[in-house]
Amino acid sequence: MKILSTQLKPLFIQAVQAAYPELSAEQLLEIVTLEEPKDPSHGDYACAAPFKLAKLLGENPAAVGRKIVENFPKDFMASEVEF
């Protein structure tokens, strides 16, 4: 997981930064973390950024997640990126 995770993290940072350009570089690095879901049916990777950002910004986590997904690089080869 480590190799793919290190390749994915910059893409997640890029998506969060595009969705929320007011965030500092330090905030992005703190907010965007990838992990393996405890339940394999939830996919290969999980990112809690929508929940962290929702708390920070006082917004709905689902709306934050959708905004991040909308800004995820379109040329990335994944079967699915969802919130």
Sequence and secondary structure as in RCSB ss.txt:
>XXXX:A:sequence
MKILSTQLKPLFIQAVQAAYPELSAEQLLEIVTLEEPKDPSHGDYACAAPFKLAKLLGENPAAVGRKIVENFPKD
FMASEVEF
>XXXX:A:secstr
 HHHHHHHHHHHHHHHHHH TTS HHHHHHH  EE  SSGGG S EE HHHHHHHHHT  HHHHHHHHHHTS TT
   S    
